[in-house]
Every structure is written in C-alpha cells, then in structure tokens.
C-alpha cells in the first residue's frame, strides 16, 4: 500500500508542477524515466476535472451570495 501511495503522490506532484509551469529540467527528465505516460495523462485529466469543479462551486457560491445581497437591499428600499 505504501508503494502505491508514494507512486500516486509522485504522479500528482508531477501534474501539479506542470500545471504551474514550474518544472526543473532534471526533475522532468527523472519523471520521464519513472512515470508511465498513460497514468500521467489520466491523473492530469482528473486534476483538471477537480479544478473545474472547484471553480464552478466557487462561482455558484459567489452568485448565490450576490443574489442574497441584492434581494436584501431591494427589501430595504
């Protein structure tokens, strides 16, 4: 189990650093040798889906709060 968790952390770390665009050349080359491309792509897609879900959730919260503020200000007028 520890091996699997450590391996998945390595994939996640590689994807997140790549999303930021901050990769050192030697780390990139080491990842090319150790990580499987298909798993790396799958983790990248999963992280992207989670990121989009979080953005949608934040927008929903902001829009909901804005509507409540507008409704409460209309009641005072």
C-alpha positions in Angstrom: 0.0 0.0 0.0 2.8 2.4 0.9 4.4 1.9 -2.6 1.1 2.7 -4.3 0.5 5.8 -2.2 4.1 7.0 -2.9 3.7 6.4 -6.6 0.4 8.2 -6.8 1.9 11.2 -4.9 4.8 11.3 -7.5 2.2 11.4 -10.4 0.2 14.1 -8.6 3.2 16.2 -7.8 4.4 16.0 -11.5 1.0 17.0 -12.8 0.6 19.9 -10.3 4.1 21.3 -11.0 3.3 21.0 -14.7 0.1 22.9 -14.3 2.0 25.7 -12.7 4.7 25.5 -15.4 7.5 25.3 -12.8 9.5 22.2 -13.6 13.2 21.8 -13.2 14.9 20.1 -16.1 16.4 17.3 -14.1 13.1 16.6 -12.3 11.3 16.5 -15.7 13.9 14.0 -17.1 13.6 11.8 -14.0 9.8 11.8 -14.3 10.1 10.8 -18.0 12.1 7.7 -16.9 10.0 6.7 -13.9 6.4 7.6 -14.8 4.1 5.9 -17.2 2.5 8.3 -19.8 -1.0 6.9 -19.7 -1.2 7.2 -15.9 0.2 10.7 -16.1 -2.4 11.7 -18.6 -5.2 10.1 -16.5 -4.0 12.0 -13.4 -3.8 15.2 -15.4 -7.4 14.8 -16.6 -8.6 14.0 -13.1 -6.9 17.1 -11.6 -8.3 19.2 -14.4 -11.9 17.9 -13.7 -11.4 18.6 -10.0 -10.1 22.1 -10.7 -13.1 22.9 -13.0 -15.5 21.5 -10.3 -13.9 23.8 -7.7 -14.2 26.8 -9.9 -17.8 26.1 -10.7 -18.5 25.7 -7.0 -16.8 29.0 -6.1 -18.8 30.8 -8.8 -22.1 29.2 -7.6 -21.3 30.5 -4.0 -20.4 34.0 -5.2 -23.5 34.2 -7.4 -25.8 32.9 -4.6 -24.3 35.4 -2.1 -24.7 38.3 -4.7 -28.3 37.4 -5.2 -29.0 37.4 -1.5 -27.3 40.8 -1.1 -29.4 42.2 -4.0 -32.6 40.8 -2.5 -31.9 42.2 0.9 -31.0 45.7 -0.5 -34.3 45.7 -2.5 -36.2 44.9 0.7 -34.8 48.0 2.4 -35.7 50.4 -0.4 
